[in-house]
Amino acid sequence: MRPSPLLVLVVTVGGALGTTGRYAVTHLIGTTHLIPWATLLVNVVGAFLLGLLLERLSRAGPETPARQVVRLGLGTGVLGGFTTYSALALELHDLLAAAEVAAAVAYGVGSVCAGLVACAGGIALGARGDRP
């Protein structure tokens, strides 16, 4: 089954917006010698927002065409473009190539763990909206 041109456009525009946001964060924070803080920040914030978005959408009921546009536009598009696990992999490679093994392990494990905790926090916050 082929995706509709509208959905492809929604993901494309969302991805462009998310990538632009990541670019802005990277240039605002800059780079450091060991830990790439900008990449860590966008990945953790993105994981939180994705958990929040998907939890709220799942609690809203069955997927409708409008919810599909929101899920694909914001989730796959914006947050998919905002987060950058390919940059994480490249930065880990660079740290290992520079023999910064401890920093690479801390950065890699810390990024994944922080992302999981952030996603769980987004899910928990998204679930709170249903409480009286």
C-alpha positions as CSV (number, residue, x, y, z in Angstrom):
1,M,0.0,0.0,0.0
2,R,1.4,3.4,-1.0
3,P,1.3,6.2,1.5
4,S,-0.8,9.2,0.5
5,P,1.0,12.2,-0.9
6,L,-0.5,14.3,2.0
7,L,1.1,12.0,4.6
8,V,4.5,12.1,2.8
9,L,4.3,15.9,2.7
10,V,3.4,16.1,6.4
11,V,6.4,13.9,7.4
12,T,8.7,15.8,5.0
13,V,7.7,19.3,6.3
14,G,7.8,18.0,9.9
15,G,11.2,16.5,9.4
16,A,12.5,19.8,7.9
17,L,11.2,21.7,10.9
18,G,12.7,19.2,13.4
19,T,16.0,19.2,11.7
20,T,16.1,23.0,11.7
21,G,15.3,23.0,15.4
22,R,18.2,20.5,16.1
23,Y,20.5,22.7,14.0
24,A,19.5,25.7,16.1
25,V,20.1,23.9,19.4
26,T,23.5,22.6,18.2
27,H,24.6,26.1,17.2
28,L,23.3,27.7,20.4
29,I,25.0,25.2,22.7
30,G,28.1,24.7,20.6
31,T,30.6,21.8,20.9
32,T,32.8,20.7,23.8
33,H,35.9,18.5,23.9
34,L,34.3,15.3,25.2
35,I,30.5,15.2,25.7
36,P,28.4,16.5,22.8
37,W,25.8,18.2,25.0
38,A,23.7,19.4,22.1
39,T,23.1,15.9,20.8
40,L,22.4,14.6,24.2
41,L,19.9,17.4,24.9
42,V,18.0,17.0,21.6
43,N,17.8,13.2,22.0
44,V,16.6,13.4,25.6
45,V,14.1,16.2,24.9
46,G,12.9,14.4,21.8
47,A,12.4,11.1,23.7
48,F,10.4,12.9,26.3
49,L,8.2,14.7,23.8
50,L,7.7,11.5,21.8
51,G,6.6,9.6,24.9
52,L,4.2,12.4,25.7
53,L,2.8,12.7,22.2
54,L,2.2,9.0,21.7
55,E,0.6,8.6,25.2
56,R,-1.8,11.4,24.6
57,L,-2.7,10.1,21.1
58,S,-3.3,6.6,22.4
59,R,-5.5,7.9,25.2
60,A,-7.5,10.0,22.7
61,G,-9.0,6.8,21.2
62,P,-8.6,4.9,17.9
63,E,-6.5,6.5,15.3
64,T,-8.5,8.7,13.0
65,P,-7.1,10.4,9.8
66,A,-6.6,13.6,11.8
67,R,-4.7,11.8,14.5
68,Q,-2.6,10.0,11.9
69,V,-1.6,13.3,10.5
70,V,-0.6,14.5,13.9
71,R,1.3,11.3,14.8
72,L,3.2,11.3,11.5
73,G,3.7,15.0,11.3
74,L,4.9,15.6,14.9
75,G,6.2,12.1,15.8
76,T,7.9,10.8,12.7
77,G,8.5,14.2,11.1
78,V,9.3,16.9,13.7
79,L,10.7,14.6,16.4
80,G,12.3,12.2,14.0
81,G,14.1,15.2,12.5
82,F,14.9,16.7,15.8
83,T,16.5,13.7,17.4
84,T,19.7,12.3,16.0
85,Y,20.9,8.9,16.9
86,S,23.1,8.8,13.8
87,A,25.0,11.8,15.3
88,L,25.2,9.9,18.6
89,A,26.8,6.9,16.7
90,L,29.3,9.2,14.9
91,E,30.2,11.0,18.1
92,L,30.8,7.7,19.9
93,H,33.0,6.6,17.0
94,D,35.0,9.8,17.3
95,L,35.4,9.4,21.0
96,L,36.6,5.9,20.6
97,A,39.0,6.9,17.8
98,A,40.4,9.5,20.1
99,A,40.9,6.7,22.7
100,E,38.4,8.4,25.0
101,V,36.9,5.1,26.0
102,A,35.5,6.1,29.4
103,A,33.8,9.2,27.9
104,A,32.4,7.1,25.0
105,V,30.9,4.5,27.3
106,A,29.5,7.2,29.7
107,Y,28.1,9.1,26.8
108,G,26.6,6.1,25.0
109,V,25.1,4.4,28.1
110,G,24.1,7.8,29.6
111,S,22.3,8.8,26.3
112,V,20.3,5.6,26.1
113,C,19.4,5.6,29.8
114,A,18.5,9.3,29.9
115,G,16.3,8.8,26.7
116,L,14.5,5.9,28.3
117,V,13.9,7.8,31.5
118,A,12.8,10.9,29.6
119,C,10.4,8.8,27.4
120,A,8.9,7.2,30.6
121,G,8.5,10.7,32.0
122,G,6.7,11.9,28.9
123,I,4.4,8.9,29.1
124,A,3.7,9.5,32.8
125,L,2.9,13.1,32.1
126,G,0.7,12.2,29.2
127,A,-1.2,9.7,31.4
128,R,-1.8,12.4,34.0
129,G,-4.1,14.3,31.7
130,D,-6.8,11.7,32.2
131,R,-7.0,12.0,36.0
132,P,-9.8,13.9,37.6
